């Protein structure tokens, strides 16, 4: 994407032969005071895994950490799962079986029924769609999720997180006009309808301040729906992603003005929140490599 989800789009642009034009500067939204609830950043050890680890997702029971390998152009990006051990650390990661293909597969999330949702470029040239799901934690052959993609070239869903009840998706949508990165990237809310998902009518109203004046993507919603963490880039010429937090008073209300999360400076992206709301996971570039990190708070 730049080093995360946005890089998914760069890979797609290269694959489709899009022109690699100069990056555009974006009009940043008004600055907001930082959120200081989290402290004590720590890198997560992944035994036996030497590559880049990106775009984490922690399952509702806290026992499984999903992530993907490098999504830089030229890599076969795959999905992995690391199980938590008795001492609270994570075991050696294992590849997620049939969910992986010979093209980019990443940005996994899992609902409490065990259905895995992820992004893949395996059929974009034919389907103009990228969002897949697979039962039994990814062990069943994946299928496209209907209803999300408008099926128009240049519009790509490059990141999504499923709610734990499986009834909602928080989707990142990018729009291309031939540049290596999107002209715009916004987060939208979709709800389950039949076998697929559809964007809700008031998605733009709920997320108006979240999507203001920047590239906004990689959403992570709290269990009660009152906190949204996401990634924001305000200037593609000097891209330095920032993890943001937006809060609201009720699940049907608009989110307030987002705040940058203090304590996690540097190139950070792709937050994932634990079910109790006390631990935030994300990836960070350290020494030229992307690693998974966590930071905690005492209370919400």
C-alpha positions as CSV (number, residue, x, y, z in Angstrom):
1,X,0.0,0.0,0.0
2,X,2.4,2.7,-0.7
3,X,3.3,0.0,1.5
4,X,0.0,-1.6,2.2
5,X,-3.5,-1.6,0.6
6,X,-2.7,1.3,-1.8
7,X,0.2,-0.8,-3.2
8,X,-2.4,-3.4,-4.1
9,X,-3.7,-0.8,-6.5
10,X,-0.2,-0.1,-7.8
11,X,0.3,-3.8,-8.6
12,X,-3.1,-3.8,-10.4
13,X,-2.1,-0.7,-12.4
14,X,1.1,-2.3,-13.5
15,X,-0.7,-5.5,-14.4
16,X,-3.2,-3.6,-16.6
17,X,-0.5,-1.6,-18.2
18,X,-1.6,1.8,-16.8
19,X,0.7,4.7,-17.2
20,X,2.9,5.4,-14.2
21,X,2.2,9.1,-13.9
22,X,3.5,11.5,-11.2
23,X,1.8,11.3,-7.8
24,X,-0.7,14.0,-7.0
25,X,-0.9,16.1,-3.8
26,X,-4.1,16.0,-1.9
27,X,-5.8,18.7,0.1
28,X,-5.4,17.7,3.7
29,X,-8.3,18.0,6.1
30,X,-8.0,20.3,9.1
31,X,-5.6,19.1,11.7
32,X,-7.0,17.5,14.8
33,X,-5.6,16.9,18.3
34,X,-4.0,13.5,18.7
35,X,-5.6,10.6,20.6
36,X,-3.3,9.5,23.5
37,X,-5.1,6.5,24.8
38,X,-2.5,3.9,23.7
39,X,1.0,3.4,25.0
40,X,3.9,1.0,24.8
41,X,4.4,-0.1,21.2
42,X,5.8,-3.6,20.8
43,X,6.9,-5.6,17.8
44,X,5.2,-9.0,17.4
45,X,7.5,-12.0,17.1
46,X,6.6,-14.4,14.3
47,X,8.8,-17.5,14.7
48,X,10.2,-19.0,11.5
49,X,8.8,-16.1,9.3
50,X,11.6,-14.0,7.8
51,X,9.6,-12.0,5.2
52,X,7.6,-8.8,5.4
53,X,4.4,-9.2,7.4
54,X,1.6,-6.8,6.7
55,X,-2.1,-6.0,7.2
56,X,-2.9,-7.9,10.4
57,X,-6.3,-9.0,11.6
58,X,-6.9,-10.4,15.1
59,X,-9.8,-12.7,15.4
60,X,-12.7,-12.1,17.9
61,X,-11.3,-14.7,20.3
62,X,-7.8,-13.3,20.1
63,X,-6.4,-16.8,19.3
64,X,-5.5,-16.2,15.6
65,X,-3.5,-13.4,13.9
66,X,-4.0,-13.2,10.1
67,X,-1.7,-11.2,7.9
68,X,-0.2,-11.2,4.4
69,X,3.4,-11.2,3.0
70,X,4.9,-8.4,1.0
71,X,2.5,-6.9,-1.5
72,X,5.3,-5.0,-3.4
73,X,5.2,-5.4,-7.2
74,X,6.8,-8.7,-8.3
75,X,5.9,-10.6,-5.1
76,X,3.4,-13.5,-4.9
77,X,1.5,-12.0,-2.0
78,X,0.0,-14.8,0.2
79,X,-2.1,-15.0,3.4
80,X,-0.9,-16.5,6.6
81,X,-2.3,-17.4,10.0
82,X,-0.4,-17.5,13.4
83,X,-2.0,-19.2,16.4
84,X,-1.6,-17.8,19.9
85,X,0.2,-20.1,22.3
86,X,-0.4,-20.7,26.0
87,X,2.2,-18.1,27.0
88,X,0.4,-15.4,24.9
89,X,3.0,-15.3,22.0
90,X,2.3,-16.5,18.4
91,X,3.4,-19.8,16.9
92,X,5.1,-20.2,13.5
93,X,2.7,-18.9,10.8
94,X,1.1,-21.2,8.3
95,X,-0.2,-20.4,4.8
96,X,-3.9,-20.1,4.4
97,X,-4.5,-23.1,2.1
98,X,-6.9,-22.6,-0.8
99,X,-7.2,-18.9,-0.2
100,X,-3.8,-18.3,-1.8
101,X,-3.3,-18.1,-5.5
102,X,-0.4,-17.1,-7.9
103,X,-1.4,-13.5,-7.8
104,X,-1.9,-11.0,-5.0
105,X,-4.0,-12.3,-2.0
106,X,-4.2,-10.2,1.1
107,X,-6.1,-8.1,3.6
108,X,-7.8,-11.0,5.4
109,X,-10.5,-10.8,8.1
110,X,-12.6,-13.5,9.7
111,X,-16.2,-13.4,11.1
112,X,-17.2,-15.5,14.1
113,X,-18.7,-18.2,11.9
114,X,-15.3,-18.9,10.4
115,X,-15.9,-17.2,7.0
116,X,-12.7,-15.6,5.7
117,X,-12.9,-12.4,3.6
118,X,-9.9,-11.2,1.6
119,X,-8.8,-9.3,-1.5
120,X,-7.4,-11.0,-4.5
121,X,-6.5,-9.9,-8.1
122,X,-6.9,-13.4,-9.5
123,X,-9.9,-12.6,-11.6
124,X,-10.0,-8.8,-11.9
125,X,-9.3,-8.8,-15.6
126,X,-12.5,-10.9,-16.2
127,X,-14.7,-10.0,-13.3
128,X,-13.7,-6.4,-12.4
129,X,-14.1,-7.6,-8.8
130,X,-11.6,-8.3,-6.0
131,X,-13.4,-9.3,-2.8
132,X,-13.5,-13.0,-2.0
133,X,-14.8,-15.2,0.8
134,X,-14.0,-18.8,1.8
135,X,-15.6,-20.9,4.5
136,X,-13.9,-22.9,7.2
137,X,-11.3,-20.2,7.8
138,X,-10.1,-20.3,4.2
139,X,-9.9,-24.0,3.8
140,X,-12.9,-24.1,1.3
141,X,-12.4,-22.9,-2.3
142,X,-13.0,-19.1,-2.3
143,X,-15.8,-17.4,-4.3
144,X,-16.4,-13.7,-5.2
145,X,-18.6,-11.7,-2.9
146,X,-21.4,-10.4,-5.1
147,X,-22.8,-6.9,-4.9
148,X,-19.7,-5.0,-3.7
149,X,-18.0,-4.2,-7.0
150,X,-19.6,-1.7,-9.5
151,X,-17.8,-3.8,-12.1
152,X,-16.3,-0.7,-13.8
153,X,-12.7,-0.5,-14.8
154,X,-10.7,1.8,-12.6
155,X,-12.8,1.3,-9.5
156,X,-11.3,-1.2,-7.1
157,X,-12.2,-2.5,-3.6
158,X,-8.7,-3.0,-2.3
159,X,-9.3,-3.5,1.4
160,X,-12.2,-4.8,3.6
161,X,-12.9,-5.9,7.1
162,X,-15.9,-8.0,8.0
163,X,-17.8,-7.3,11.2
164,X,-17.6,-10.1,13.7
165,X,-21.3,-11.0,13.2
166,X,-20.7,-11.3,9.4
167,X,-23.4,-8.8,8.6
168,X,-21.3,-5.7,7.7
169,X,-18.3,-5.0,5.6
170,X,-16.1,-1.9,5.9
171,X,-14.7,-1.6,2.4
172,X,-11.9,0.7,1.0
173,X,-12.6,1.7,-2.6
174,X,-10.0,3.4,-4.9
175,X,-10.6,5.2,-8.2
176,X,-8.0,5.2,-10.9
177,X,-7.4,7.4,-13.9
178,X,-4.1,5.9,-15.0
179,X,-1.8,7.0,-12.2
180,X,0.1,4.5,-10.1
181,X,-2.0,5.4,-7.1
182,X,-5.7,6.2,-6.9
183,X,-7.1,9.7,-7.4
184,X,-9.3,9.0,-4.4
185,X,-9.7,6.3,-1.8
186,X,-12.6,6.2,0.6
187,X,-14.2,3.9,3.2
188,X,-17.7,2.8,2.8
189,X,-20.1,0.6,4.9
190,X,-21.9,-2.3,3.2
191,X,-24.4,-4.7,4.8
192,X,-25.3,-8.2,4.0
193,X,-28.2,-8.6,1.6
194,X,-29.0,-12.2,0.4
195,X,-25.8,-13.9,-0.7
196,X,-23.9,-10.6,-1.1
197,X,-23.4,-7.1,0.3
198,X,-24.7,-3.7,-0.7
199,X,-23.5,-0.2,0.3
200,X,-25.9,1.3,2.9
201,X,-27.8,4.4,1.8
202,X,-26.3,6.6,4.5
203,X,-22.7,5.4,4.2
204,X,-21.4,8.7,3.0
205,X,-23.2,10.5,5.8
206,X,-21.8,8.2,8.5
207,X,-18.3,8.5,7.1
208,X,-18.3,12.1,5.8
209,X,-15.6,13.3,8.3
210,X,-13.6,10.1,7.9
211,X,-13.4,10.5,4.1
212,X,-12.6,14.2,4.1
213,X,-9.8,15.5,1.9
214,X,-7.4,12.6,1.8
215,X,-6.8,8.9,0.8
216,X,-8.6,7.0,3.6
217,X,-8.5,3.2,3.8
218,X,-7.9,0.0,5.9
219,X,-10.8,0.4,8.3
220,X,-11.1,-1.5,11.6
221,X,-14.3,-1.2,13.6
222,X,-14.8,-1.8,17.3
223,X,-17.2,-4.5,18.5
224,X,-19.8,-1.9,19.5
225,X,-19.4,0.1,16.3
226,X,-18.5,3.3,18.2
227,X,-14.8,3.5,17.2
228,X,-13.3,3.3,13.8
229,X,-9.5,3.0,13.2
230,X,-8.2,3.5,9.7
231,X,-5.2,4.7,7.6
232,X,-4.9,8.2,6.0
233,X,-2.5,9.6,3.5
234,X,-2.7,13.3,2.8
235,X,0.2,13.9,0.4
236,X,1.2,11.2,-2.2
237,X,4.3,13.2,-3.1
238,X,5.6,12.6,0.5
239,X,3.5,9.7,1.5
240,X,3.7,8.9,5.2
241,X,0.6,7.0,6.3
242,X,-1.0,7.8,9.6
243,X,-3.3,5.6,11.7
244,X,-6.4,7.6,12.7
245,X,-9.2,7.1,15.2
246,X,-12.8,8.3,14.8
247,X,-15.5,7.9,17.5
248,X,-19.3,8.4,17.6
249,X,-22.1,8.3,20.2
250,X,-24.2,5.5,18.6
251,X,-23.9,3.0,15.8
252,X,-26.3,4.9,13.5
253,X,-24.7,8.3,14.1
254,X,-21.9,9.9,11.9
255,X,-18.3,9.6,13.1
256,X,-16.7,12.7,14.7
257,X,-13.6,14.4,13.3
258,X,-10.8,11.7,13.3
259,X,-7.7,12.0,15.4
260,X,-4.2,10.6,14.7
261,X,-3.3,7.9,17.2
262,X,-0.3,9.0,19.2
263,X,2.6,6.6,20.1
264,X,2.9,4.9,16.7
265,X,4.9,7.3,14.6
266,X,6.7,6.3,11.4
267,X,5.4,4.4,8.4
268,X,2.4,2.6,9.9
269,X,-0.8,1.2,8.3
270,X,-3.6,-1.2,8.5
271,X,-5.0,-1.2,12.1
272,X,-6.9,-4.1,13.6
273,X,-8.6,-3.8,17.0
274,X,-9.0,-6.6,19.6
275,X,-12.5,-7.6,20.6
276,X,-12.1,-5.9,24.0
277,X,-10.9,-2.7,22.4
278,X,-7.7,-2.6,24.4
279,X,-5.1,-3.7,21.8
280,X,-4.4,-2.2,18.4
281,X,-2.5,-4.2,15.8
282,X,-0.9,-2.8,12.7
283,X,2.2,-3.0,10.4
284,X,5.2,-0.8,10.5
285,X,8.3,-0.3,8.4
286,X,11.4,-0.9,10.6
287,X,14.9,-1.1,9.0
288,X,13.5,-1.5,5.5
289,X,11.2,-4.4,6.4
290,X,7.5,-4.5,7.4
291,X,6.7,-6.1,10.7
292,X,3.6,-6.4,12.9
293,X,3.3,-4.4,16.0
294,X,0.8,-3.8,18.8
295,X,0.0,-1.1,21.3
296,X,-2.3,-1.2,24.3
297,X,-4.5,1.0,26.4
298,X,-5.9,0.5,29.9
299,X,-9.5,1.5,29.1
300,X,-11.5,2.9,26.3
